[in-house]
Amino acid sequence: MAAPAPAHQRLRDHLHQTRLLGSISSALYYDQNTVMPPAGAPWRGDQLALLAKQLHERQSSAAYADLVAAAEAELDGTSAPEAVHNLQLLRQELRRQQALDPDLVAALAQAQSSGNALWQAARRQNDFASFAPALERLIQLRRQQASQLASAEPVQRSPWELLAQPYEPDISKTRLEDLFTPLTAKLPALLEQVRATSTPPPATIDLPEALQEQLCRELLDSWGYDPAHCQRSRSAHPFSCTVGPQDFRITTRVVPGQPFSAFLATAHEWGHSLYEQGLPRSGDHYFPWPLGEATSMGVHESQSLFWECRVARGEAFAGRWYPRFRSGLAVDPWGAPQRFWRALNPLQSGLIRVEADELSYCLHIVLRYELELALIEGDLPVADLPGEWNHRMQELLGLKPPTDSERCLQDIHWAEAQCMGTYCSWEVHRGLGAGAVSGYRGSAHPRGHAPSVGGQPAPGRILAGLDLVRGAALCPRRSRGTSQGRNLRHGAHRRRDRSESPQGSVPDASAAD
């Protein structure tokens, strides 16, 4: 009889099978948000709940715990540091999974799938009341989840902090207060100054949908899109989804009255996908091990925002793409490359987060963080959410949304119980993205003569910049496994929001903005 395989190899095989099962959930999620007919939602919820329960069993069973322990026992003084780190991350995640009730895991997956479908209908019909019961159910389940997860934490955390850990390891409300307090103190007054001094906004430009689609295709082609490995579809909310090691999906949407929305969403989502495509897929310590996964939602967002805001909104890039946008119109609405670049970078507060300018975007995040904290840890009733949204929007941005679709129905994340924790990562990402730009410039030109990262350089320079950004982002110093918040998507997903897909414990990443 042959000797049994080492525990480390058996554990790797187990993780590979878990990845396969998780990728089925990712494929079903992508289908649900792109081509599934609305009547398929109840059955899809049952499918995802079944898979979530099976995934949870694989990551929490006594047999799996024994396998992790056996692999740990094989470690010795010659073991690679990466092997030690992988087992530490698996042990952390095992404790989290063992703390969760399997029935709660299944109920959450089903409620998330149902919430997705109800949100899409409510958003189309501008009817928050029809979605409110689903949101109340999701919040109730998330509170139960936080209560169960508390026993697995090495330090005491609040319910919101517990739910945020899979998205942003070790994030705390104290840290966010340090980030957000200066923003809320200074940005509203700065926005008032901008409103008082800015020229009137230009007339609305309506780019033909066919031209927007063409421009999105050309952008992806110029940034390395390979149809053998990648696919782009339409969805109600843009997101990025990794279905397998060689299967990368993104979605975009065309928004009436927002001529750059689809183009910039494509740049953003492709930034997420480029990060996923650059994750290590070979070697003894990466796929399917934790060190082969995305580091955090904040790092994910830093990558998507780098390509959207630092490149696609850059002045040199605008100069090269201005003729392409102009060529599809009978009349040039901009008149010059400089004015086209300014149109790509407006300073004008808006109601919709994913269309917000860079000055007001941070306040959109603060608003969502405050409200989800009140929903999870405070006493804000779901029925009062639209009114409280209007109140804080007025205080922070000087705006009052007239419809539910422009208030708390604009984002998909709460519909999939991605409260709580995704939004804070989009603010964390800004510092990381700025560091990536600094690293790109410093590495490319050590004497300080940095090229604009917004240009459309030759393919070799694009690839060089991509390699540098990936090198900065692929940091193995993760302190926590992320399988609970694995589908970072929505997105995610900055998306735009990229946030995670709703299944939980899924080994393939998805980000929805």
N, C-alpha and C positions, 0 to 999 in steps of 0.2 A: 504494500500500500504506500502511495506517495505521501511524503510529509506535507502537512497543511501549509498553505501559503502564509508568509508573514502577516501579522495583523495589519501592518501599514498598507500592504497591497490589498488585503480584503476590505479595509476601510476605503481605500481609493475606489475600488469597484463599487462599493455601496454608494459612495458619493456620486459616481458617474450615473448609476441608475436613478438616483434622486434627481439629478440634473435632467435626465430624459423625461421623467414624470413632470417635473416643473415646466419644461419647455412645452408640454402639451397644454398646460394652463395658459402659458403666454400666447400660444397660437390661437386658443379659443378666445382669449381676451382681445387679441388683434382683430379677429373675425367679428366679434361682437360690436366693435367700434367702427368697423368699416363697411361690411357687406351683409351682416346678419339682419334678417327682417325683424321688425319689432315684436311680432308674435312669438319669436323664438326665445325671448328673454326668460320666461319661467324655466324652460328646459335647460337653458344655458346656466341659470343659477344652480340648478340641481347638479349639473355636470361639474361646475367649479367647486361646489361644496363637497362633492365626493372626492375630487382630486385634492382639495385642501386637507381633508381628513386623512387621506392616504399619505400625503406628504408629511403631515404632522406625526403620524405613526412612525414613519421612517426616521424621523429626527428626534424622537422622544422615547422609543421603546427600550425595554430592559436589554434586549439583544444588541441594539445599537450602542447603548451606554457601555455594555461589556466590550464591544469592539473598540470604542474610543479608549477605554481603560487599558485594553491589551496593547494598543498602539503606543499609548503613553509609557507602558512598562518596557517597551522595546527601546526607548530613548536611552542613550548613554553619552559619554563625553565626546564621542565622535559624530554625533548626530548634527546635521546641518541646522543652523539657527532658524531657517525657514520652516523646517519640519517641526521644530519646537513651537514656533509661533502659530503655525496652522492648527496644531492640536490645542493650543491655548484658546484660539478663537472658536474651535469646534466645542470645546468644553463650556465656554461662556454661552454659546447658543443652545447647547444641550440643556443647560439649566433653565433657560428661558422657555424652551419648548416643553420641558417636563412640568413647568408650572402652569401650563395652559390646559384647560378642559377641552378634550377633543370635540365635544358638542358645541362649545363656544367657537372653536375654530371653524367648524362647518357653518354655524349660524352666521358668523361674520362674512364668510365668503358668499353665502347666499344673499345676505342683506346688501353687500356691496354690489353684486351683479344686478339685483333689483333696483337699488338706488341709482345705478348708472342709467338704466332704461327709463326710470321715472324722471330723472333729471333732464334727459334729452327731450322728453315730451313736455315737461313743465317749462323748460327754457324756450321751446318753440312757441308755446302758448302764453308765455309771460304770466305764469300762474304759480307763485311760490306755495300757496296753500295746498296745492295738489301734491307737492313734494315734501312738505313739512313732516308728515307722519313717518316717511322713510328716513329723514334726517334724525328725527327723535329716536327711532329704533337704532340707527347706527351709533349715535352718541351713547345710548344706553349700553350697547354691546362693547363699545370702546372703554367705557368706565369699568365694566366688568373685567375686561382684558387687563387694564392697568392694575386693578386690585389683585389679580392673580399673578401678574409679573413682579409685583413688589417683593415677593419672597425670593426671587432669583437675583436680585440686585445686591452687589457688595456694599453699596452705600444707599442711604435714604434719598428717595426722589419723590417729587410730587407726581400726581397722575399724568399731567401733561408731559413732564420730563420723561416719565417711563415710556410713554407712547412715542416720544420723539427720538429715543435712542437708536432705533434701527436706521433712521434717516441721517442723523448727525450724532455720532458717538460722543458721549460725555457732555452734550449740550445741556445748559441749565438756564433757568429763568434769570438768574443773576447775570450770567454772561450776556443774555439778550438785552437785559435792561441797560447794561453798559454800552451796548451797540445802539440801541434804539433811542435812549433818552436824548443824546445830543441831536439826533435826527429830528425828533419831534419838537425840540426846542428851537431849532434854527431853520429847518426847511420850509415850514409854512410861511414865515416872514420873507424868505428868499423867493418863494413862489409869488408872493404879492408884489415884490419888486419887479419880477419878470413880467407879470401881467401889466404893471404900470408903465413899463418901458418898451415892451416888445411891439413890433409892428403888427398890424392886423394879420391873422392867419390867412394863407392863400386860399383861393377858391378850391372847393373839393374837386379832385381829379379822379375820374372813373376810368381806370385802365380796363380794356376789354379782358374778359376772363381767359380767352384763348391766348392773349399776349402774356398774361400773368403765368399761365401754365408753361408757355414757351420759355420765359425767363427763368422759371424755377428749374426746368430741365437743363438749360444751359449752365446755370450756376452749379448744379450737382455734377454735370459732366466735367466742368472745369476744376472741381474739387475732388475728383477721383471716384465718382460714383461708378460702381461696377454692377450691371444688371444681373450678372451671374450670382452675386451674393446679396444684392440689395433690392428693395422694392418700396415704392412710394404710393400712398393712397390718400383718400380724403377721409376726414373724420370731423365730428362736431367740435372737438378740441384737439389741437396738434399734440402729437407725442412721438416718442421713439421707443422701439421695442426690439429686444434681441431674442429671437426665437431659438437660435442654436449657434454653435461656434462659427458657422459660415452662412448665417441667415439673419440679416439685419433689415428691419422695417422702420419706416418713418411715415408720418401722416402730416398733412397740411390742410388748410382751408382757405377759401377766398371770401373776404369780408367786404360787402358793398360799402363804398365810400372810404375804404382804407387801401389805397393803391399799392402800398408796400408791405401789407400784412403777410400775404402768402410768401413773398420773396424772403422777408426777414424770418418768418417762421421756418421756412425751409433751411435757411442758414443756421438757425438755432437748433433745430432738430437734427440736422446733419452733424452739428458739433457734438451732440450727445452720441450719435452713432459712431463718429470718428473715434471718440474716446472708447466706446465699447469694442470697436474693431481693433484698437491698439492694445487691449488688455492681453496679457500673456496667455496663450492657448497651449503651449507646449512646455516641457520641462517637468522635473520631478515634484515641484512645489507649487504649481499654479493650477490651471484647469485640471480637475474639478475642485481643487482645494480653495479655501477662503481667500488666500493671497492672490488668486486669479480673478477675484471679484472687484467690482468698483469700490473705491475707498469710502466714499460717503456721498450723500446728495449734494453737499456743498462743493466737493471737487467736481462732481458731474456737471453742476451748473456753471462752475468756473470755465469749463471747456465749451459748453454750448454758448455762453455769453461771450467768450473770446471770439468765436467765429461770427456771431451775430453783431456784437457791438464794437469790437475792436477792428474787425476786418470788414464786414459787409457795410457798416456805417462809416468806414474810414474815407477820408477825403480823396486819397489816390484811387481807391476802389471806385468811388462815385464817379471820378473823372473817366475811368475806363468803361463803366457801364452806362453812363449817361446816353451815349449814342444808341444803345440797344433799347433802352426805355423809350427814347424819343422816336425811334424809327417806326414804332407801331402805332403812332398817333398822327392824325391829320395836322394838328397844330401842336407846337412845342409849348407846353404849359410852364416850363421853367426858364427857358431862354439862355441858360449858361450852365456849365458844369458846377460852378460854385453854388448857384441857387438850387440845383438838383441835390447837391450834398446837404445843404441846409434843410431841404425838404425831408431828407432821410433822417435828420437829427432835429426835430422840432423841439422847442421849449414851450410846451403848452399842456397844461394839466388836462387829463381826460378821465372818463368814467371807467374805462376798461383797463385792467392791469396789463394784459399782454400787449396792448398797444401804447402803453404809457411811455413818456419820455424818460430819460435817465435821471432827471432831477426829481420827478415826482414818483418814480417807480418804488423807491424805498418806502414811501408813505403808504402805498398800497399794501406792502408787506406788513408794516406795522399795524394797519387796520385789521388785517386777517388774523394776525397773531393775537391781538387783544380780544377779538371776538371769539376765536376758538378757545382761548383760555377761559373766557367767561362761560362758554358753553360746557366745557369739560370740568372746570374746577369751581366756577362761580354759580350764580343763580339766574343766568340769562335764559329765559324760556325760548324755545325755537320760534314760537309764534311772534316774539318781539324782535327777532333778528333783522327783518327788513327795516324797521324803524330805527334800531340802534345803528345799523349800517349807514343810513342817511345822516344820523346825528354825527357820527365820527367822520364821515366823508366831508361834511360841512366844516368841521373843526380842523381837519388835517389838510384838506385840499381845496376848501372853499367851493365845493360842488355838491349838488343834491340830485342823485339819480332819479329819473322820473318813473322807471319801470323796474319790475323784479328781474328781468333779464339783464339789466345793467347794474343790478345790485348783487345779491348773494347767489344768483343763478348763473353768473357769468363764467365761473370756474367749475371744473368737474371734480375737484379734489374732495370736497366735503361729501359729494354724492357717493364717493367710494370709501368713505371713512378715512381719507388720508389726512384729515385732521387726525392725527394731530402731529405736527412736526415738519411737514414738508415746506411750508412757507418760510420758516425761519432760515432754512438752508439757502434760499435764494438771496438773502441778504449776506449770509456768510460768504457766498460765492464771489461777491464783488471784490473783496480783498484778495481772494485767491486768483481771480482773473487779472487783477492789476499786477500781481506778482508774476503771472505768466507772461504778460507783455514786457515787464521789466527784464525777466530772464531771457526772453527772445532777443530783445535789443542788445542786452549786455553780452550774450553769447555770440551773437552774429557779428557784432562790431565792438570788440573790447576797448577800442579807443573812444567809444562814445558816439560815433557817427552812425546813429541808428537809422535804418530805413523805416519808412512808414509801414506798419503792419497792415494798413488798409489797402495797399496796392493789389494789383493782380499780376504778381511776378510770374516768371517762367515756372513750369512745373517743378523743376529741380528746387527752386527756392521755396515753393509752397511745401514740398515734402520736407525740406530742411526745417522750416518753421513748425510743421506738424510734429516732427521728431523731437524738437526741443520742448514743445508744449507737452507732449506725451511724457517725456522724461521728467518734467516737473510734476506731472499729475500722478504717475504710477508709483506713488510712495507706498511701500509695504508696511508702514508703521500703523496699521489699523489696530484699534484697541477693542474692537467688537465685531462679531460677525454680523452680517446684514441680511440674512435670509428672511427675516420677518419683514423687512422693508425693501425687499430685493428688487421689485420692479419699480425702479426709481422713476418714474415717468410722468409722469404727468408732469415726471413729467412735468414724475417729473419732472407727469411732468409736468418760460424761460422758462420757462417756458416761456421768456415766455415761461411757462412753467412746465417743467417736466416733472412728473411725479410718478410714484410707483404704481404698478398695476395692482389690482385689488386682491389678488389671491393670497398673498402672504406666504412666506416660506417657499417661494419660487426661486429657483436658482438662475433665472435669466432676467436680465435687467430691462426695465421699461421706464421711460421717463415722460411724464406729461407736463406740459407747461400749463 
